[in-house]
Amino acid sequence: MKYTGVAYRLPRPLRRHVLHFEVEIEDAVAAFARALPAGARVLDAGAGEAQYAPHFAGRQYVGVDLGIGDAAWDYRGLSAIADLTALPFPDAAFAAALHIVTLEHLREPACALAEIARTLAPGAPLLLAVPHEWEVHQAPHDFFRYTRYGVAYLLQKAGFETDEIHPAGGYFRLLARRLLNGLQFFTGGFRWLGFIPAAILVVPPALILPFFDFLDRDRNFTVGYICVARKRA
């Protein structure tokens, strides 16, 4: 999924505050890429417009997507157009893989994870990001949301050992996100007249709420999860 809009063009510190999940994903991808040796062959399963390709300079980046998520996207940067449940690669072809906010768009997520595992070398790492509480997007290709337990189960069944499942923020960041999402109801036609009054009401609390996120220690309310796993040897 590609993140766009005015909020995503904010200065990075403010963007981290407002779009915490997306910026945590960016950081996780960058760290994941840095840890790979030069020349490593990396699969980006569900690459969209291959937005993460620049992080993998010096590695062999292979972006794969079915190319149906968004009609306005440019899929020419992909290495292959393919169904993620039937990847056109031999067994153990990759040294690492990433699968970023794509699992919710797949009718058969368990099959896709098993197929990704098939194409990975034993012990190879997988970086996975999934939404937990997120609005419907890329309709009608939007099928699932995931808990940490659901992700752990799917990874285990697909042949992975889970190293980490990290919630990207807690209740207060989620609440701030939902307040900002509410502004979308004041776009289009005469509804623009209500945008500025609505923004005056919701933007200040949305900017303040994340500072209280430390109070949510359990993180059972979260926008999504970032997971690191490895194919079982």
C-alpha positions as CSV (number, residue, x, y, z in Angstrom):
1,M,0.0,0.0,0.0
2,K,1.2,3.5,-0.8
3,Y,0.6,6.3,1.6
4,T,-0.4,9.6,0.0
5,G,-2.2,12.9,0.9
6,V,-1.3,16.1,2.6
7,A,-0.5,14.5,6.0
8,Y,2.2,12.3,4.4
9,R,4.0,15.3,3.1
10,L,4.4,16.8,6.6
11,P,7.9,17.2,8.2
12,R,9.1,13.8,9.4
13,P,8.8,14.5,13.2
14,L,5.2,15.7,12.8
15,R,4.5,12.8,10.3
16,R,5.8,10.3,12.9
17,H,3.4,11.9,15.4
18,V,0.4,11.8,13.1
19,L,1.1,8.7,11.0
20,H,2.9,6.6,13.5
21,F,2.2,3.2,11.9
22,E,3.5,4.3,8.5
23,V,6.7,5.9,9.8
24,E,7.4,2.8,12.0
25,I,7.0,0.7,8.8
26,E,9.5,2.9,7.0
27,D,12.0,2.6,9.8
28,A,11.5,-1.2,10.0
29,V,12.1,-1.6,6.3
30,A,15.2,0.6,6.4
31,A,16.6,-1.4,9.3
32,F,15.7,-4.7,7.6
33,A,17.5,-3.7,4.5
34,R,20.6,-2.5,6.3
35,A,20.9,-5.9,8.0
36,L,21.1,-7.8,4.7
37,P,24.4,-8.5,3.0
38,A,25.3,-7.0,-0.3
39,G,23.9,-8.8,-3.2
40,A,21.2,-10.6,-1.2
41,R,18.1,-11.4,-3.3
42,V,15.1,-9.9,-1.6
43,L,11.4,-10.6,-2.4
44,D,8.9,-7.8,-1.9
45,A,5.6,-9.7,-2.0
46,G,2.8,-7.2,-2.6
47,A,5.1,-4.4,-3.7
48,G,2.5,-2.1,-5.2
49,E,4.5,0.7,-6.8
50,A,7.8,-0.8,-5.4
51,Q,8.1,2.2,-3.1
52,Y,10.6,0.3,-0.8
53,A,13.0,-0.5,-3.6
54,P,15.4,2.4,-2.8
55,H,16.1,0.9,0.6
56,F,17.6,-2.2,-1.1
57,A,20.4,-0.5,-3.2
58,G,23.2,-3.0,-3.5
59,R,20.8,-6.0,-3.1
60,Q,18.8,-7.8,-5.7
61,Y,15.3,-6.4,-5.1
62,V,12.4,-8.3,-6.7
63,G,9.0,-6.6,-6.5
64,V,5.9,-8.8,-7.1
65,D,2.3,-7.8,-7.1
66,L,-0.9,-8.8,-8.8
67,G,-1.4,-5.1,-9.9
68,I,-5.1,-4.8,-9.0
69,G,-4.9,-2.8,-5.8
70,D,-5.3,0.7,-7.2
71,A,-6.1,1.6,-10.8
72,A,-4.2,4.9,-10.5
73,W,-0.9,3.2,-9.5
74,D,2.1,2.8,-11.7
75,Y,3.1,-0.9,-11.6
76,R,5.9,-0.6,-14.1
77,G,8.5,-0.8,-11.4
78,L,7.6,-4.4,-10.6
79,S,9.8,-7.3,-11.5
80,A,6.8,-9.6,-12.0
81,I,3.0,-9.5,-12.1
82,A,1.9,-12.6,-10.2
83,D,-0.6,-14.1,-7.7
84,L,1.2,-14.3,-4.3
85,T,-0.3,-17.7,-3.8
86,A,1.5,-19.0,-6.9
87,L,4.9,-17.2,-7.1
88,P,6.9,-17.8,-10.3
89,F,10.1,-18.6,-8.4
90,P,11.9,-21.8,-7.4
91,D,12.2,-23.1,-3.9
92,A,14.7,-21.2,-1.6
93,A,15.3,-18.5,-4.3
94,F,15.5,-15.6,-1.8
95,A,17.6,-14.6,1.2
96,A,14.9,-12.4,2.7
97,A,11.3,-11.2,2.0
98,L,9.0,-8.3,3.0
99,H,5.2,-8.3,3.0
100,I,3.9,-4.9,3.9
101,V,0.2,-4.2,4.6
102,T,-0.8,-6.6,1.9
103,L,-2.0,-9.7,3.8
104,E,-5.4,-8.1,4.4
105,H,-6.0,-7.8,0.7
106,L,-5.5,-11.5,0.0
107,R,-8.4,-14.0,-0.1
108,E,-6.1,-16.8,1.0
109,P,-3.6,-15.2,3.3
110,A,-2.3,-18.6,4.7
111,C,-1.6,-19.8,1.2
112,A,0.3,-16.7,0.4
113,L,2.5,-16.9,3.5
114,A,3.2,-20.6,2.8
115,E,4.2,-19.7,-0.7
116,I,6.5,-16.9,0.5
117,A,8.1,-19.4,2.9
118,R,8.6,-21.8,0.0
119,T,10.6,-19.3,-1.9
120,L,12.8,-18.4,1.1
121,A,16.0,-20.1,2.0
122,P,16.0,-21.9,5.4
123,G,16.6,-19.3,8.2
124,A,15.8,-16.4,5.9
125,P,14.0,-13.4,7.5
126,L,10.6,-12.1,6.8
127,L,9.4,-8.6,7.6
128,L,5.6,-8.4,7.8
129,A,3.2,-5.5,8.6
130,V,-0.5,-5.9,9.0
131,P,-3.4,-3.7,10.1
132,H,-5.4,-4.3,13.2
133,E,-7.8,-1.4,13.3
134,W,-7.9,0.4,9.9
135,E,-10.5,1.7,7.6
136,V,-11.6,-0.2,4.5
137,H,-9.2,0.6,1.7
138,Q,-8.6,-0.5,-1.9
139,A,-12.1,-1.9,-2.0
140,P,-13.3,-4.4,-3.0
141,H,-9.9,-6.0,-2.4
142,D,-10.0,-5.7,1.4
143,F,-10.8,-8.9,3.4
144,F,-9.2,-9.2,6.8
145,R,-7.7,-7.5,9.9
146,Y,-5.3,-9.2,12.3
147,T,-4.6,-9.6,16.0
148,R,-1.1,-10.5,17.2
149,Y,-2.4,-14.0,17.9
150,G,-3.8,-14.4,14.4
151,V,-0.5,-13.3,12.9
152,A,1.5,-15.6,15.1
153,Y,-0.8,-18.5,14.1
154,L,-0.6,-17.9,10.4
155,L,3.2,-17.5,10.5
156,Q,3.6,-20.7,12.5
157,K,1.4,-22.6,10.1
158,A,3.3,-21.3,7.1
159,G,6.7,-22.6,8.4
160,F,8.0,-19.5,10.2
161,E,9.4,-18.9,13.7
162,T,8.3,-15.5,15.0
163,D,11.0,-13.3,16.5
164,E,8.9,-10.2,17.2
165,I,5.3,-9.0,16.9
166,H,5.4,-5.3,17.6
167,P,2.2,-3.2,18.0
168,A,2.6,0.2,16.4
169,G,1.2,2.4,19.1
170,G,-1.6,1.9,21.5
171,Y,-5.1,3.3,22.3
172,F,-4.3,7.0,22.4
173,R,-2.5,6.9,19.0
174,L,-5.4,5.0,17.6
175,L,-7.9,7.4,18.9
176,A,-5.9,10.3,17.5
177,R,-5.8,8.6,14.1
178,R,-9.6,8.0,14.2
179,L,-10.2,11.7,15.0
180,L,-8.2,12.8,12.0
181,N,-9.9,10.2,9.8
182,G,-13.2,11.9,10.6
183,L,-12.2,14.9,8.5
184,Q,-12.8,12.8,5.4
185,F,-16.5,13.2,6.0
186,F,-16.2,16.9,5.3
187,T,-14.7,16.6,1.8
188,G,-16.6,16.9,-1.5
189,G,-19.3,19.3,-2.6
190,F,-21.0,21.5,0.0
191,R,-19.5,19.4,2.9
192,W,-16.3,21.4,2.4
193,L,-18.0,24.2,4.3
194,G,-17.8,22.1,7.5
195,F,-14.1,21.1,7.0
196,I,-12.5,24.0,8.8
197,P,-14.9,23.9,11.8
198,A,-14.4,20.2,12.1
199,A,-10.6,20.5,11.8
200,I,-10.6,23.1,14.6
201,L,-12.5,20.6,16.8
202,V,-10.5,17.5,16.1
203,V,-6.9,18.5,15.2
204,P,-5.8,19.8,18.6
205,P,-6.9,16.7,20.5
206,A,-5.5,14.5,17.8
207,L,-2.1,16.2,18.3
208,I,-2.3,15.9,22.1
209,L,-3.5,12.4,22.5
210,P,-0.4,10.5,21.3
211,F,1.5,12.0,24.3
212,F,-0.7,9.8,26.6
213,D,0.0,6.6,24.7
214,F,2.5,5.5,27.4
215,L,-0.6,4.8,29.6
216,D,-1.6,1.9,27.4
217,R,0.8,-0.8,28.4
218,D,-1.1,-3.7,26.9
219,R,-1.4,-2.3,23.4
220,N,-4.5,-4.2,22.7
221,F,-5.8,-1.2,20.8
222,T,-3.4,-0.5,18.0
223,V,-3.5,0.6,14.3
224,G,-1.4,-2.5,13.3
225,Y,1.5,-4.8,13.9
226,I,5.1,-5.0,12.6
227,C,6.4,-8.6,12.7
228,V,9.8,-10.2,12.2
229,A,10.0,-13.9,11.5
230,R,12.3,-16.5,10.0
231,K,11.7,-19.5,7.9
232,R,12.3,-22.6,10.0
233,A,15.5,-24.4,9.1
